[in-house]
Each structure stands twice: as C-alpha cells, then as structure tokens.
C-alpha cells in the first residue's frame, strides 16, 4: 500500500544501506566500458560544494549552446535561459549563488516568445504547458551533460534558495516574466570541491523497465531503495534527515500548486 513502508532505520539497517550505497556503480557492458560520452553521462553527479575557480566564458558559452540545440516539439524551442554570474545573482537576489557556484542558469518554460508569431497555435493550456516543460527539461539536461563533458560540475535545483518551480511565483516576479513564462529550475555550475560523492541509490533495472503491460513493483526492492535514501541523506546532512526534507517539500507543494495554477491559468480581466 502507498505510504506503508517504514521510515526509520535501526543501526544495522543503516549500516547495510550505507554499504549498498558505497558498492553502487553504473552497470556498463564491458564492450562499452571505454566509451567517453557514456562515462560522462553515467558518472555525472549533483554537486553541492564548489571552489571559487571561475568558469571561462568560452566554456560557459558552449554549455549554453548545448541547451540552445536541444530537441523540442515541432522545433518551437520553448525555453529561455536567464544566465547569471555571482555578481549579477547577488544584485538581483541579495546573496551569492547557492553552494557558491560560479554561474547559474534559471531554465524557463517559455510559450510567450513563439506566441508572438503563432498567436493561434493552441488553446490547450494544460497539455501545452506539459509539453513545453518537457522541452525545457531536455534543454536543461543537455546543458548539464555538456558541462560535465567540459569538466564543469552542476546541480539542478527546484527548491533550494527559492530557485525553482516550488518558488515559481517569486521567481516570475523577480525576473519580470510575462504570461506564458514559468521558471522550472536553476542549474548551478562550478568546479567541484573535493571528490565526487558515490552514486545515489538507484532502483535496479528490473524495477523501472516493463516489457508488456505495467506490473506492480517488488516492495522489498523498493524498501531497500528507501532504506538507502534515508541512510544516505541522514549521513550526508548532519542535523537533518530525509524525512525532514520530505516535510519541507510537502509544506511548500500546496502553496506552489496554487501559485502555478494561477500562473498557467491567469485570471481573465
């Protein structure tokens, strides 16, 4: 049943979960072990501690170019990238980029731009919003992978420091975005401080792939994943817990949903 899995671990369960995390690694077929691009994709990690080394302009331009050339529905390129260095971010938001990153990109789902020339394209607001968010996320991932290939680390934020969709109304006001533009996330870029963390807990392939109709998942496998999530978060966030982080998201989601509905379906004047 949904929500029936245990949320608290004994010491023995915590140790077992942490050992599984430390032993986790990408499952790469031996024949592809030396593929450079595949290694970049599979070894990427979300980094939350950066050095003060600046990202060169040409490297950052290449990252943005990867976003610009991402695929999109009907090639409408329904995204806008609000780009910042630390000075610009501080001037707008009053503090440094989260985690002391060197650069930041707020990825915005943008239907306003193409509607300037395709005013009668569609009135299907919800499906239009869904598709254009999908497009913006493809662009975000393109930038994320391009950065990794260039030796630049990153993290994609939806909540930290009012940086993503859970604070869309706030960001929309700060960026003076017109109707049809919804902030989705902030990608923070920089050079990682210290070694990359281990691979986060991932469900085994047999839990995410179906070969015919959808089948209920194995609760033991799901509980093993949840145990690792709880143990890993608690170990890496001293003074906090996985449950407390879920509670933060839960407390913000209701207001964020109301705000998002207002942004997607603005009141008619």
Secondary structure, 3 states (H helix, E strand, C coil): CCCCCCCCCCHHHHHHHHHHHHHCCCCCCHHHCCCHHHHHHHHCCECCCECCCCCCHHHHHHHHHHHHCCCCHHHCCCEEEEEEEHHHHHHHHCCCCHHHCCEEEEEEEECHHHHCCCCCCCCCHHHHHHHHHHHHHHHHHHHHHHHHHCCCEEEEECCCCCCCHHHHHHHHHHHCCCCCEEEEEEEEEECECCCCCCCCCCCCHHHCCCCCCCCCCCHHHHHHHHHHHHHHHHHHCCCCCHHHHHHHHHHHHHHHHHHHHHHHCCCCC
